[in-house]
Each structure stands twice: as structure tokens, then as C-alpha cells.
Amino acid sequence: MPIMFNTILREAGLPLNDIRLIRHKDKRAKRGFTPYELWRDNRPQFENYQSTQSISNRPKLNAPYWAVFVVNLSDETMFAGLYSVNYRGLLEKDTPMPRMDGIDKAGSCDVYDLKLQDKLQDLIGKIFIDWGPGALAWVQYAARNDKPITELRREFREPDFPGFLNFIQPLSKLDNLPKSWVATLKSSRGVYLLTCPKTKEQYVGSARGGEGFWGRWQNYVSTGHGDNEGLKSRDPSDYQVSILEVAGSSATPDDILVMETQWKSKLQSREMGLNRN
């Protein structure tokens, strides 16, 4: 039998009727500014994000404590802390949204004073739960919804880089990768493969610039085609990106172009893919 999250709350002496379970996963967030990334990289911004809430949520959020969870880059629901809650009132002035383009207008939102509690602090970033099928129900009553704990880790840490040959991601998720992964991709050059999930066509390309694979792929993220004629000829797609070969530190741009040409021949990406040269 799994350990249940309410067991943890009871052992901490917390009345279940006083607690709301809050799960932050905001699809409206700008690239790189998901609730998890705010929690990981900028706690004041995270606190600002969760302290401003829609007026319509006031009845559900009216509780002395919030047990807060964030959805991490692996789509796991991770415990982010227990907060005491005090309703302050309506937003007093127009305020930039910390996680997306736009403005929260004065009087349009409720504002809460939140204080991270000492209780359960040693479990922050370490406990993961199964939220269950009600993903859209991001506010739930602890007394009515006991969540099974799926994992208890010794420490908070993001997943290790899987290795170049095991790296496979859609372009849409690149900006959500752990910082250590981004650093690795920036420092590495070589040959990569784009695969279209719609047409099943392939494109072989090479990263030869100063920001390596990461810098080259960001061009696809921003333009949708990276200035490639073959990709321009197709409707926009969330290409899957993977790495075919990593160049050595002494390889010149011309060396990498030779590697790219070899892979185009091996995969016949000119004859049966999106390469045009």
C-alpha cells in the first residue's frame, strides 16, 4: 500500500479541513516561465505568481493553509511547500503578469499573503504524488482528496542529461529543459536529425556555431524552418530533434559539414526527406 499525503499532514499536526491542495501547471506561461521554472529559478516571482488569483476561485481558496505542488519538466507533481494564507483583498493597481504576456488589471484579481511554513520544509522538492485524473481541478480539499505518494527522494535534483545518442525531444519542449542540459547542448556541436510527426519526413542538419546544438535549434523554435527551403515548403510542425553525431573539440566547421554530408547520404534525406542540397 502506498503512503498517502494526508498521513504526512496528520503527523505534522495539521487539520485536514484547514488545507487546500494546490497544483500549479499553467499552459499559458511564456517559454521558460512555467510555475516550476519560477519556483526553481526565481522564488520571489513564484510567490508573486501564486499570490494573485482569479476572484472566481476565492471560495475554494479560502483556507488557512495551502499545500502547494508544481508540475516539473517530467510532468511529475512535486511538493513545493506548505503556506499559511491570508486574504488581503483585490489587486490595487495594474500589475505585469510574472509568467506570461499581459497585465493583471486593478480590481480584477484577489491577492493573498502567503508565508512558507517550517513544517514539511524538509520534504520540499522530494515528495511526488499522483494527482489523479482531475488535472483541471487544480484546487482540491485535502480532507476529501487523499493523494498517494509515488516517490520520496533523498534530495531535490533534476534528471541527469541522458547522453547525446539518447537525447530525443520535440522542439516545443526545448525551452523547458534543465539548465544543465542546456549548458551541455550549448557546448557541443555536430550533426542532428529533425523528424516531422505529420509527414514522417526527415531533415539532416549541422550545428557549427558558438552556441552549438542549442543555438541552432533555437532558430527553428523562433522561425519554424531555420531558413531551410525544404522545411519552408511544409506546414509548421513540432519537429522531433535528435543527435546523430557529436563533433570533437578540434573539429572545424568544414569537418562538421563533411559529417553532415555523410549522414545525408546514409539516410537518403535528399531523395526521401527535406534536405535540398
Backbone as numpy.savetxt, mean C-alpha at the origin, in Angstrom:
# Nx Ny Nz CAx CAy CAz Cx Cy Cz
-7.86 -23.93 18.01 -8.70 -22.73 18.01 -7.82 -21.47 18.01
-8.13 -20.50 17.16 -7.33 -19.27 17.14 -7.59 -18.42 18.38
-6.60 -17.64 18.76 -6.80 -16.65 19.81 -7.62 -15.51 19.22
-8.58 -14.99 19.98 -9.45 -13.94 19.49 -8.98 -12.58 20.01
-9.20 -11.54 19.21 -8.74 -10.21 19.59 -9.45 -9.72 20.86
-10.70 -10.08 21.05 -11.41 -9.64 22.25 -10.79 -10.21 23.52
-10.15 -11.36 23.41 -9.44 -11.92 24.56 -8.33 -10.98 24.99
-7.62 -10.41 24.01 -6.56 -9.45 24.30 -7.14 -8.21 24.99
-8.29 -7.74 24.49 -8.92 -6.55 25.08 -9.37 -6.82 26.51
-9.97 -7.97 26.73 -10.44 -8.30 28.09 -9.27 -8.40 29.07
-8.18 -9.05 28.64 -7.03 -9.21 29.53 -6.38 -7.87 29.86
-6.59 -6.88 28.98 -6.07 -5.53 29.25 -7.03 -4.72 30.11
-8.16 -5.35 30.52 -9.13 -4.67 31.38 -9.99 -3.66 30.65
-10.20 -3.85 29.37 -10.96 -2.90 28.55 -12.38 -3.41 28.34
-13.41 -2.63 28.67 -14.80 -3.05 28.45 -15.11 -3.07 26.95
-15.59 -4.19 26.45 -15.83 -4.33 25.02 -16.87 -3.33 24.51
-17.85 -3.02 25.32 -18.89 -2.08 24.89 -18.35 -0.67 24.65
-17.17 -0.38 25.19 -16.58 0.95 25.04 -15.65 1.05 23.82
-15.54 -0.01 23.03 -14.51 -0.06 21.99 -15.13 -0.24 20.61
-14.66 0.56 19.67 -14.98 0.36 18.25 -13.72 -0.14 17.55
-13.93 -1.06 16.65 -12.85 -1.56 15.81 -12.83 -0.73 14.52
-11.70 -0.14 14.20 -11.56 0.73 13.05 -10.54 0.13 12.09
-10.92 -0.03 10.84 -10.00 -0.59 9.83 -9.83 0.42 8.71
-8.61 0.95 8.57 -8.33 1.98 7.56 -7.77 1.34 6.29
-8.51 1.49 5.20 -8.04 1.12 3.86 -8.76 2.05 2.89
-8.06 3.08 2.42 -8.72 4.14 1.66 -8.30 4.08 0.20
-9.20 3.61 -0.67 -8.89 3.50 -2.10 -8.76 4.87 -2.77
-9.21 5.92 -2.10 -9.11 7.27 -2.68 -7.74 7.89 -2.47
-6.90 7.25 -1.70 -5.61 7.83 -1.33 -4.73 8.05 -2.55
-3.96 9.13 -2.52 -2.98 9.39 -3.56 -1.89 8.32 -3.50
-1.20 8.14 -4.63 -0.11 7.17 -4.68 0.91 7.47 -3.61
1.23 6.44 -2.83 2.21 6.60 -1.77 1.66 7.15 -0.47
0.33 7.40 -0.41 -0.26 8.01 0.79 -1.44 7.19 1.32
-1.34 5.87 1.24 -2.37 5.04 1.85 -2.31 5.21 3.36
-3.38 4.87 4.07 -3.32 4.96 5.54 -2.14 4.21 6.13
-1.82 3.04 5.59 -0.68 2.28 6.10 0.62 3.05 5.90
0.79 3.65 4.72 2.03 4.38 4.46 2.14 5.63 5.33
1.00 6.29 5.58 1.02 7.41 6.51 1.41 6.93 7.90
0.84 5.82 8.34 1.18 5.27 9.66 2.66 4.92 9.73
3.18 4.33 8.69 4.58 3.89 8.67 5.56 5.06 8.58
5.23 6.06 7.74 6.20 7.10 7.39 5.97 8.45 8.05
4.72 8.74 8.45 4.42 10.07 8.95 3.26 9.99 9.94
3.58 9.68 11.19 2.53 9.47 12.19 1.65 10.71 12.39
2.21 11.94 12.44 1.31 13.09 12.58 0.28 13.18 11.47
0.69 12.88 10.24 -0.26 12.89 9.12 -1.30 11.79 9.28
-0.87 10.64 9.79 -1.81 9.55 10.03 -2.83 9.95 11.08
-2.37 10.57 12.16 -3.28 11.00 13.21 -4.26 12.04 12.67
-3.77 12.94 11.83 -4.63 13.93 11.20 -5.68 13.27 10.31
-5.23 12.26 9.57 -6.12 11.53 8.67 -7.28 10.90 9.43
-6.99 10.19 10.50 -8.06 9.45 11.16 -8.87 10.30 12.15
-8.36 11.47 12.49 -9.10 12.33 13.42 -10.22 13.11 12.74
-10.21 13.17 11.41 -11.25 13.87 10.66 -12.15 12.84 9.98
-13.42 12.82 10.32 -14.34 11.79 9.84 -15.64 12.40 9.35
-16.29 11.66 8.48 -17.59 12.10 7.96 -18.62 12.21 9.09
-19.46 13.22 9.01 -20.51 13.42 10.02 -21.42 12.21 10.11
-21.65 11.57 8.97 -22.56 10.42 8.94 -22.07 9.25 9.79
-20.76 9.22 10.07 -20.20 8.12 10.87 -20.25 8.40 12.38
-20.74 9.57 12.78 -20.69 9.95 14.19 -21.36 8.93 15.11
-22.56 8.43 14.80 -23.19 7.46 15.73 -22.35 6.22 15.96
-21.69 5.73 14.90 -20.88 4.51 15.04 -19.56 4.78 15.75
-19.01 5.97 15.55 -17.70 6.29 16.12 -17.77 6.79 17.55
-18.97 7.00 18.04 -19.15 7.53 19.39 -18.83 6.46 20.43
-17.57 6.44 20.86 -17.12 5.45 21.84 -15.88 5.99 22.54
-15.60 5.54 23.77 -14.42 6.03 24.49 -13.10 5.60 23.86
-13.10 4.44 23.15 -11.85 3.92 22.59 -12.06 3.43 21.16
-11.01 3.60 20.37 -10.93 2.97 19.05 -9.74 2.03 19.04
-9.96 0.78 18.66 -8.86 -0.14 18.37 -8.64 -0.06 16.87
-7.52 0.52 16.48 -7.29 0.91 15.08 -6.42 -0.12 14.37
-6.83 -0.43 13.14 -6.08 -1.33 12.27 -5.84 -0.64 10.93
-4.74 -0.98 10.28 -4.46 -0.50 8.93 -4.18 -1.71 8.04
-4.52 -1.58 6.77 -4.27 -2.66 5.80 -2.92 -2.41 5.16
-1.99 -3.34 5.33 -0.63 -3.12 4.84 -0.49 -3.45 3.36
0.74 -3.42 2.85 0.97 -3.59 1.42 0.68 -5.01 0.95
0.61 -5.95 1.89 0.28 -7.34 1.54 -1.20 -7.64 1.76
-1.99 -6.58 1.97 -3.44 -6.68 2.18 -3.78 -7.40 3.48
-2.90 -7.30 4.48 -3.15 -7.87 5.80 -3.66 -6.77 6.73
-4.53 -7.15 7.66 -5.09 -6.19 8.61 -4.25 -6.19 9.87
-3.51 -5.11 10.09 -2.50 -5.02 11.14 -2.93 -4.04 12.23
-2.71 -4.41 13.47 -3.06 -3.57 14.61 -2.14 -2.34 14.66
-2.74 -1.14 14.75 -1.98 0.11 14.74 -2.09 0.88 16.05
-2.85 0.35 17.03 -2.89 1.02 18.32 -4.28 1.19 18.89
-4.33 1.37 20.19 -5.57 1.66 20.91 -5.57 3.15 21.25
-6.64 3.85 20.89 -6.75 5.29 21.09 -7.93 5.64 21.97
-7.70 6.56 22.91 -8.84 7.17 23.59 -9.41 8.24 22.66
-10.74 8.45 22.76 -11.43 9.28 21.78 -12.24 10.35 22.49
-12.12 11.58 22.00 -12.95 12.67 22.49 -13.46 13.46 21.30
-14.78 13.54 21.18 -15.37 14.30 20.07 -15.18 15.79 20.32
-14.50 16.46 19.37 -14.20 17.87 19.52 -15.29 18.75 18.93
-15.85 18.37 17.78 -16.87 19.17 17.11 -16.64 19.20 15.61
-17.30 20.12 14.93 -17.18 20.23 13.48 -15.84 20.87 13.11
-15.35 20.52 11.93 -14.13 21.11 11.40 -14.30 22.62 11.31
-13.35 23.36 11.87 -13.52 24.81 12.00 -13.09 25.59 10.76
-12.16 25.06 9.97 -11.70 25.79 8.79 -11.36 24.80 7.67
-11.35 25.30 6.43 -10.99 24.46 5.29 -9.59 23.89 5.52
-9.46 22.57 5.28 -8.21 21.88 5.57 -7.86 20.94 4.43
-6.60 20.99 3.90 -6.19 20.05 2.85 -6.29 18.62 3.36
-6.80 17.74 2.52 -6.87 16.32 2.88 -5.45 15.75 2.88
-5.06 15.04 3.92 -3.68 14.57 4.01 -3.38 13.36 3.14
-4.40 12.76 2.52 -4.17 11.50 1.81 -4.65 11.53 0.37
-5.15 12.67 -0.11 -5.68 12.73 -1.47 -5.80 14.19 -1.88
-6.07 14.40 -3.17 -6.29 15.75 -3.64 -7.64 16.24 -3.14
-7.70 17.48 -2.71 -8.97 18.04 -2.29 -8.87 18.74 -0.95
-10.00 19.30 -0.55 -10.10 20.07 0.69 -11.28 19.57 1.50
-11.07 19.40 2.80 -12.19 19.19 3.72 -12.73 20.57 4.09
-13.96 20.83 3.72 -14.55 22.14 3.96 -14.96 22.32 5.42
-14.83 23.53 5.89 -15.25 23.85 7.26 -16.71 23.46 7.46
-17.00 22.78 8.57 -18.36 22.37 8.88 -18.81 21.10 8.21
-17.96 20.52 7.34 -18.38 19.33 6.59 -17.98 18.03 7.26
-17.12 18.08 8.27 -16.58 16.88 8.91 -16.57 17.04 10.42
-16.56 15.89 11.10 -16.34 15.86 12.53 -14.85 15.74 12.81
-14.43 16.32 13.94 -13.03 16.22 14.35 -12.97 15.58 15.73
-12.04 14.64 15.90 -11.87 13.92 17.16 -10.46 14.15 17.70
-10.36 14.29 19.01 -9.06 14.27 19.66 -8.74 12.83 20.02
-7.64 12.34 19.49 -7.24 10.95 19.70 -5.92 10.90 20.45
-5.82 10.00 21.42 -4.58 9.84 22.17 -4.22 8.36 22.22
-3.04 8.06 21.70 -2.56 6.68 21.73 -2.35 6.23 23.16
-2.91 5.09 23.51 -2.83 4.58 24.88 -1.61 3.69 25.09
-1.16 3.64 26.34 -0.04 2.76 26.67 -0.44 1.29 26.57
-1.69 1.01 26.89 -2.16 -0.37 26.82 -2.08 -0.88 25.38
-1.55 -2.07 25.21 -1.42 -2.77 23.93 -0.36 -2.18 23.02
0.42 -1.18 23.52 1.46 -0.59 22.66 2.48 -1.61 22.21
2.76 -2.61 23.05 3.76 -3.61 22.69 3.28 -4.54 21.59
2.00 -4.43 21.19 1.45 -5.29 20.14 1.28 -4.55 18.81
1.57 -3.26 18.79 1.40 -2.48 17.57 2.35 -2.98 16.49
1.79 -3.20 15.30 2.58 -3.69 14.18 2.91 -5.16 14.24
2.41 -5.85 15.27 2.76 -7.26 15.45 1.56 -8.19 15.36
0.36 -7.67 15.70 -0.85 -8.51 15.66 -1.58 -8.28 14.34
-2.00 -9.39 13.72 -2.77 -9.35 12.49 -4.05 -10.14 12.71
-5.16 -9.61 12.20 -6.44 -10.26 12.41 -7.12 -10.56 11.07
-8.10 -11.43 11.13 -8.99 -11.67 9.99 -10.21 -10.79 10.18
-10.32 -9.75 9.37 -11.43 -8.81 9.50 -12.75 -9.44 9.12
-12.69 -10.47 8.26 -13.92 -11.12 7.84 -14.46 -10.54 6.55
-15.65 -11.00 6.13 -16.19 -10.60 4.82 -16.69 -9.17 4.75
-16.92 -8.51 5.88 -17.49 -7.16 5.85 -16.43 -6.08 5.67
-15.66 -6.15 4.56 -14.56 -5.21 4.36 -15.03 -3.76 4.30
-16.24 -3.54 3.76 -16.75 -2.17 3.66 -17.19 -1.62 5.01
-17.47 -2.52 5.94 -17.87 -2.09 7.29 -16.60 -1.81 8.09
-16.01 -0.63 7.85 -14.70 -0.33 8.42 -14.78 0.11 9.89
-16.00 0.38 10.37 -16.23 0.62 11.80 -17.12 -0.49 12.32
-16.68 -1.20 13.35 -17.49 -2.27 13.92 -17.42 -2.21 15.45
-18.45 -2.76 16.09 -18.53 -2.80 17.54 -17.75 -4.02 18.04
-16.79 -3.80 18.93 -15.98 -4.91 19.43 -16.83 -5.96 20.12
-17.86 -5.53 20.87 -18.69 -6.47 21.62 -19.46 -7.41 20.70
-19.69 -6.99 19.47 -20.47 -7.80 18.53 -19.61 -8.53 17.50
-18.34 -8.16 17.43 -17.48 -8.69 16.36 -16.13 -9.09 16.93
-16.00 -10.35 17.27 -14.73 -10.86 17.79 -13.89 -11.35 16.62
-12.69 -10.81 16.47 -11.86 -11.10 15.31 -10.76 -12.12 15.65
-10.62 -13.17 14.85 -9.54 -14.12 15.10 -8.17 -13.51 14.76
-7.20 -13.75 15.60 -5.83 -13.32 15.35 -5.19 -14.33 14.41
-4.70 -13.85 13.28 -4.10 -14.75 12.29 -2.60 -14.90 12.47
-1.98 -13.89 13.10 -0.52 -13.96 13.27 -0.09 -13.00 14.38
0.89 -13.42 15.14 1.54 -12.58 16.14 3.04 -12.63 15.87
3.60 -11.49 15.46 5.01 -11.44 15.10 5.86 -10.88 16.24
7.12 -11.22 16.25 8.03 -10.77 17.29 8.29 -9.27 17.19
8.30 -8.75 15.96 8.58 -7.34 15.75 7.91 -6.88 14.46
7.75 -5.56 14.35 7.22 -5.02 13.11 8.32 -4.98 12.07
8.06 -5.57 10.92 8.98 -5.48 9.80 8.22 -5.74 8.52
8.64 -5.07 7.46 8.02 -5.29 6.17 8.67 -6.51 5.51
7.97 -7.12 4.54 8.53 -8.32 3.90 9.85 -8.03 3.19
10.74 -9.02 3.20 12.01 -8.88 2.51 11.82 -8.85 0.99
12.73 -8.19 0.31 12.71 -8.19 -1.16 12.80 -9.64 -1.63
11.93 -10.06 -2.56 11.87 -11.48 -2.93 13.01 -11.97 -3.81
13.86 -11.06 -4.28 14.89 -11.42 -5.25 14.46 -10.99 -6.64
15.42 -10.67 -7.48 15.10 -10.11 -8.80 14.27 -11.07 -9.65
14.63 -12.34 -9.67 13.93 -13.29 -10.53 12.55 -13.64 -10.01
12.29 -13.39 -8.73 10.97 -13.65 -8.15 10.08 -12.41 -8.11
10.64 -11.28 -8.51 9.88 -10.02 -8.45 8.86 -9.96 -9.58
7.57 -9.88 -9.22 6.47 -9.74 -10.19 5.43 -8.83 -9.56
5.13 -7.71 -10.23 4.15 -6.77 -9.70 3.42 -6.07 -10.85
2.15 -5.73 -10.66 1.50 -4.84 -11.63 2.01 -3.42 -11.44
2.02 -2.65 -12.52 2.51 -1.28 -12.43 1.73 -0.47 -11.40
0.44 -0.77 -11.24 -0.39 0.01 -10.32 0.02 -0.12 -8.87
0.81 -1.14 -8.53 1.19 -1.35 -7.13 2.63 -0.94 -6.83
3.33 -0.43 -7.82 4.74 -0.09 -7.60 4.91 0.95 -6.51
4.02 1.94 -6.47 4.18 3.02 -5.50 3.83 2.59 -4.09
3.34 1.37 -3.91 3.03 0.86 -2.58 4.10 -0.10 -2.05
5.18 -0.26 -2.80 6.21 -1.20 -2.37 6.96 -0.67 -1.16
7.48 -1.57 -0.32 8.31 -1.13 0.80 9.50 -0.30 0.33
9.93 0.63 1.17 11.02 1.52 0.79 12.30 0.75 0.48
12.53 -0.34 1.20 13.75 -1.11 0.96 13.73 -1.74 -0.43
12.54 -2.14 -0.90 12.41 -2.68 -2.25 12.71 -1.61 -3.28
12.16 -0.41 -3.06 12.37 0.69 -3.99 13.85 1.01 -4.10
14.55 1.03 -2.96 15.99 1.32 -2.98 16.74 0.28 -3.79
16.36 -0.98 -3.65 17.01 -2.05 -4.41 16.77 -1.88 -5.90
15.54 -1.56 -6.28 15.21 -1.41 -7.70 15.88 -0.17 -8.30
16.04 0.88 -7.50 16.71 2.09 -7.99 18.19 1.85 -8.25
18.78 0.97 -7.49 20.22 0.75 -7.60 20.59 -0.35 -8.59
19.60 -0.89 -9.30 19.84 -2.02 -10.20 19.36 -1.70 -11.61
20.14 -2.17 -12.58 19.78 -1.98 -13.99 19.73 -3.33 -14.68
19.11 -3.35 -15.86 19.05 -4.60 -16.60 17.86 -4.65 -17.53
17.38 -5.85 -17.78 16.32 -6.10 -18.76 15.07 -6.56 -18.03
13.93 -6.02 -18.43 12.66 -6.35 -17.79 11.62 -6.75 -18.84
10.51 -7.29 -18.35 9.42 -7.73 -19.21 8.11 -7.12 -18.74
7.37 -6.53 -19.67 6.01 -6.08 -19.41 5.05 -7.05 -20.09
4.01 -7.45 -19.38 3.01 -8.35 -19.93 1.63 -7.72 -19.78
0.87 -7.67 -20.87 -0.46 -7.08 -20.83 -1.48 -8.12 -20.40
-2.21 -7.89 -19.30 -3.20 -8.88 -18.85 -4.40 -8.97 -19.79
-4.61 -7.95 -20.62 -5.76 -7.95 -21.53 -5.46 -8.72 -22.82
-4.35 -8.37 -23.47 -4.04 -8.96 -24.79 -3.05 -10.11 -24.71
-2.41 -10.31 -23.55 -1.40 -11.35 -23.33 -0.12 -11.08 -24.13
0.07 -9.87 -24.62 1.27 -9.53 -25.36 2.40 -9.13 -24.41
3.63 -9.28 -24.89 4.80 -9.00 -24.09 5.60 -7.85 -24.70
6.32 -7.16 -23.81 7.24 -6.11 -24.25 8.52 -6.25 -23.44
9.66 -6.33 -24.14 10.96 -6.40 -23.50 11.59 -5.02 -23.52
12.05 -4.57 -22.37 12.70 -3.27 -22.27 13.92 -3.34 -21.39
14.65 -2.23 -21.34 15.85 -2.20 -20.51 15.90 -0.93 -19.69
16.46 -1.05 -18.49 16.66 0.08 -17.59 18.15 0.39 -17.56
18.52 1.56 -18.07 19.94 1.92 -18.18 20.28 3.21 -17.45
19.26 3.91 -16.92 19.47 5.22 -16.32 19.89 5.18 -14.87
20.01 6.36 -14.30 20.53 6.50 -12.94 19.62 5.94 -11.86
18.33 5.85 -12.12 17.41 5.31 -11.10 16.96 3.90 -11.44
17.72 3.22 -12.30 17.53 1.81 -12.54 16.14 1.41 -12.97
15.76 0.18 -12.56 14.45 -0.35 -12.91 13.34 0.59 -12.44
13.48 1.08 -11.22 12.42 1.91 -10.63 12.16 3.15 -11.48
13.22 3.85 -11.86 13.05 5.06 -12.64 12.41 4.81 -13.98
12.82 3.71 -14.63 12.23 3.39 -15.95 10.76 3.03 -15.82
10.42 2.25 -14.81 9.02 1.83 -14.66 8.12 2.98 -14.29
8.66 3.96 -13.56 7.83 5.10 -13.20 7.38 5.88 -14.43
8.16 5.79 -15.50 7.76 6.43 -16.75 6.50 5.79 -17.31
6.39 4.47 -17.17 5.17 3.78 -17.60 3.99 4.15 -16.71
4.27 4.27 -15.41 3.20 4.63 -14.47 2.62 5.99 -14.82
3.49 6.94 -15.15 3.02 8.31 -15.40 2.44 8.52 -16.78
2.95 7.79 -17.79 2.48 8.01 -19.17 1.59 6.89 -19.69
1.74 5.70 -19.15 0.97 4.55 -19.65 1.66 3.82 -20.78
2.69 4.41 -21.39 3.33 3.77 -22.54 4.85 3.94 -22.56
5.40 4.84 -21.76 6.84 5.01 -21.71 7.47 5.42 -23.02
6.68 6.03 -23.91 7.13 6.49 -25.22 7.40 5.35 -26.20
6.89 4.18 -25.92 7.08 3.03 -26.81 5.93 2.95 -27.80
6.27 2.83 -29.07 5.24 2.84 -30.12 4.28 1.66 -29.98
4.82 0.49 -29.63 3.95 -0.67 -29.50 2.93 -0.50 -28.40
3.35 0.05 -27.27 2.42 0.27 -26.16 1.44 1.39 -26.48
1.90 2.39 -27.22 1.00 3.47 -27.63 -0.13 2.97 -28.52
0.12 1.88 -29.24 -0.88 1.36 -30.17 -1.98 0.56 -29.48
-1.86 0.36 -28.17 -2.83 -0.42 -27.42 -3.54 0.48 -26.41
-4.73 0.05 -25.99 -5.43 0.77 -24.93 -4.61 0.70 -23.65
-4.74 1.69 -22.76 -4.00 1.65 -21.49 -4.26 0.35 -20.73
-3.22 -0.15 -20.10 -3.34 -1.43 -19.39 -2.45 -1.40 -18.15
-2.84 -2.18 -17.15 -2.04 -2.32 -15.94 -1.04 -3.46 -16.17
0.05 -3.14 -16.86 1.02 -4.16 -17.22 1.66 -4.80 -15.99
1.89 -6.10 -16.11 2.67 -6.79 -15.09 4.14 -6.65 -15.44
4.97 -6.32 -14.45 6.38 -6.12 -14.70 7.19 -7.17 -13.94
8.20 -7.69 -14.62 9.12 -8.64 -14.00 10.51 -8.39 -14.55
11.50 -9.00 -13.94 12.90 -8.77 -14.30 13.46 -10.03 -14.96
14.04 -9.85 -16.14 14.61 -10.96 -16.88 16.09 -11.17 -16.57
16.82 -10.07 -16.44 18.26 -10.17 -16.21 18.76 -8.88 -15.56
19.64 -9.03 -14.59 20.23 -7.88 -13.91 21.65 -7.68 -14.42
21.97 -6.45 -14.79 23.30 -6.13 -15.30 24.29 -5.99 -14.15
25.53 -6.35 -14.39 26.58 -6.16 -13.41 26.88 -4.69 -13.21
27.53 -4.36 -12.11 27.81 -2.97 -11.79 28.72 -2.30 -12.82
29.51 -3.08 -13.53 30.44 -2.52 -14.51 29.84 -2.43 -15.92
28.61 -2.92 -16.10 27.99 -2.93 -17.44 27.71 -1.51 -17.92
28.01 -1.27 -19.18 27.72 0.02 -19.79 26.31 0.00 -20.37
25.75 1.17 -20.71 24.44 1.19 -21.38 24.42 0.35 -22.65
25.51 0.35 -23.38 25.56 -0.47 -24.60 25.53 -1.96 -24.26
26.19 -2.35 -23.17 26.14 -3.75 -22.75 24.69 -4.17 -22.44
23.96 -3.29 -21.80 22.58 -3.61 -21.43 21.71 -3.68 -22.67
21.99 -2.83 -23.67 21.24 -2.90 -24.93 21.46 -4.24 -25.62
22.67 -4.78 -25.54 22.95 -6.10 -26.12 22.12 -7.16 -25.40
22.07 -7.08 -24.07 21.25 -8.01 -23.30 19.79 -7.92 -23.70
19.31 -6.68 -23.88 17.91 -6.48 -24.27 17.62 -7.12 -25.61
18.52 -6.94 -26.58 18.33 -7.51 -27.92 18.27 -9.03 -27.86
19.11 -9.63 -27.03 19.10 -11.09 -26.89 17.76 -11.59 -26.35
17.21 -10.88 -25.37 15.92 -11.29 -24.81 14.77 -11.08 -25.79
14.85 -10.05 -26.61 13.83 -9.86 -27.64 13.82 -11.04 -28.61
15.03 -11.54 -28.94 15.13 -12.69 -29.84 14.63 -13.96 -29.16
15.00 -14.15 -27.89 14.58 -15.36 -27.18 13.06 -15.44 -27.06
12.42 -14.32 -26.74 10.97 -14.31 -26.50 10.17 -13.95 -27.74
10.89 -13.64 -28.84 10.25 -13.25 -30.10 9.23 -12.12 -29.89
9.66 -11.15 -29.08 8.73 -10.08 -28.74 8.54 -9.06 -29.86
9.36 -9.14 -30.91 9.11 -8.32 -32.09 8.03 -8.98 -32.96
8.16 -10.31 -33.15 7.23 -11.03 -34.01 5.88 -11.27 -33.33
5.91 -11.51 -32.00 4.68 -11.90 -31.31 4.42 -11.02 -30.08
4.95 -9.83 -30.10 4.79 -8.97 -28.94 4.66 -7.51 -29.34
5.08 -6.63 -28.45 4.87 -5.20 -28.62 6.14 -4.43 -28.95
7.27 -5.13 -29.09 8.50 -4.44 -29.49 8.44 -4.11 -30.97
8.91 -2.92 -31.29 8.87 -2.45 -32.69 10.27 -2.23 -33.25
11.32 -2.52 -32.49 12.68 -2.40 -33.01 13.55 -3.51 -32.43
